[in-house]
Amino acid sequence: MDDTETITRIIRGRRSLKPALMDAGRELPRPLLDLLFENANWAPTHGYTEPWRFKVFAGEARQTLASRLAEIYREVTPEAEFRQDKFDKLSRNPTLAGAVVALIMRRGDNPKIPELEEIEAVACAVQNMHLTAAAAGLGAFWSSPPLLDSGAAKRWLGLRDRDRCLGLFYLGWPREGEAWPKGVRKPVEEKVEWV
Ligand SMILES: Cc1cc2nc3c(=O)[nH]c(=O)nc-3n(C[C@H](O)[C@H](O)[C@H](O)COP(=O)(O)O)c2cc1C
């Protein structure tokens, strides 16, 4: 069995699809969402800490998330730095997706595992989800507004001080008539050194 062609096609075809290009009205089947989380759960994990946690905002919870994000942005942003376009985007984006998943790193109790490795493990889990979504033709987008690191956001999400929300993962079917985004990368030869 050789699956390299299949995995290569999925890896290279995976794209970030912005919420504005998602069809909010088209439901995401629960078995597909469950498959995304199950595949996320198979990410590598140093010391089996399995630090990934997912909080799913679907249906009406999307509006609750949108309103709360906007409120938190207003709360934590100094007046001079406040940008109305950012506020509007946060108020709107979750309602454009089929579901939004808060990506959480729950810090394990093993002091031998550095925090960075817990974060890396969650990123691996997110990539598993993103590739699974891509294989199903489902759009996904990892957004990481700095406000997620605020005390207000952490309290709202029920996180402990040592946990972190690493982003919001927007999921949604591509809107009809919209092209799947094109990818761009500089050549890998610039990034590999053979010693
Ligand atoms: C950890 C992480 C955080 C990201 N946060 C944002 C973000 O806040 N805003 C954004 O526009 N894109 C964000 N992205 C997505 C990138 O913009 C996207 O991956 C990049 O444009 C390449 O496009 P592609 O994923 O379609 O290959 C993030 C990606 C990663 C891995």
The ligand as an SDF file (V2000), in Angstrom:
LIG
                    3D

 31 33  0  0  0  0  0  0  0  0999 V2000
   -0.7200   29.5010   14.3990 C   0  0  0  0  0  0  0  0  0  0  0  0
   -1.4010   30.1950   13.2630 C   0  0  0  0  0  0  0  0  0  0  0  0
   -2.1080   31.3510   13.4860 C   0  0  0  0  0  0  0  0  0  0  0  0
   -2.7490   32.0190   12.4340 C   0  0  0  0  0  0  0  0  0  0  0  0
   -3.4310   33.1830   12.6940 N   0  0  0  0  0  0  0  0  0  0  0  0
   -3.9370   33.8930   11.6680 C   0  0  0  0  0  0  0  0  0  0  0  0
   -4.5730   35.1440   11.9050 C   0  0  0  0  0  0  0  0  0  0  0  0
   -4.7170   35.5860   13.0450 O   0  0  0  0  0  0  0  0  0  0  0  0
   -5.0360   35.8260   10.8450 N   0  0  0  0  0  0  0  0  0  0  0  0
   -4.8920   35.3500    9.5640 C   0  0  0  0  0  0  0  0  0  0  0  0
   -5.2890   36.0310    8.6200 O   0  0  0  0  0  0  0  0  0  0  0  0
   -4.3640   34.1420    9.3200 N   0  0  0  0  0  0  0  0  0  0  0  0
   -3.8670   33.3970   10.3290 C   0  0  0  0  0  0  0  0  0  0  0  0
   -3.3030   32.1720   10.0870 N   0  0  0  0  0  0  0  0  0  0  0  0
   -3.4520   31.5370    8.7560 C   0  0  0  0  0  0  0  0  0  0  0  0
   -2.4130   32.0050    7.7570 C   0  0  0  0  0  0  0  0  0  0  0  0
   -2.7460   33.3020    7.3140 O   0  0  0  0  0  0  0  0  0  0  0  0
   -2.3790   31.0340    6.5700 C   0  0  0  0  0  0  0  0  0  0  0  0
   -1.9980   29.7630    6.9870 O   0  0  0  0  0  0  0  0  0  0  0  0
   -1.3990   31.5450    5.4890 C   0  0  0  0  0  0  0  0  0  0  0  0
   -1.9240   32.6750    4.8790 O   0  0  0  0  0  0  0  0  0  0  0  0
   -1.1020   30.5000    4.4310 C   0  0  0  0  0  0  0  0  0  0  0  0
   -2.2820   30.1280    3.7570 O   0  0  0  0  0  0  0  0  0  0  0  0
   -2.7170   28.6030    3.6380 P   0  0  0  0  0  0  0  0  0  0  0  0
   -3.0270   28.1210    5.0360 O   0  0  0  0  0  0  0  0  0  0  0  0
   -3.9330   28.6110    2.7500 O   0  0  0  0  0  0  0  0  0  0  0  0
   -1.5830   27.8400    3.0350 O   0  0  0  0  0  0  0  0  0  0  0  0
   -2.6680   31.4880   11.1140 C   0  0  0  0  0  0  0  0  0  0  0  0
   -1.9490   30.3090   10.8990 C   0  0  0  0  0  0  0  0  0  0  0  0
   -1.3160   29.6590   11.9480 C   0  0  0  0  0  0  0  0  0  0  0  0
   -0.5370   28.3970   11.6880 C   0  0  0  0  0  0  0  0  0  0  0  0
  1  2  1  0
  2  3  1  0
  2 30  2  0
  3  4  2  0
  4  5  1  0
  4 28  1  0
  5  6  2  0
  6  7  1  0
  6 13  1  0
  7  8  2  0
  7  9  1  0
  9 10  1  0
 10 11  2  0
 10 12  1  0
 12 13  2  0
 13 14  1  0
 14 15  1  0
 14 28  1  0
 15 16  1  0
 16 17  1  0
 16 18  1  0
 18 19  1  0
 18 20  1  0
 20 21  1  0
 20 22  1  0
 22 23  1  0
 23 24  1  0
 24 25  2  0
 24 26  1  0
 24 27  1  0
 28 29  2  0
 29 30  1  0
 30 31  1  0
M  END
$$$$
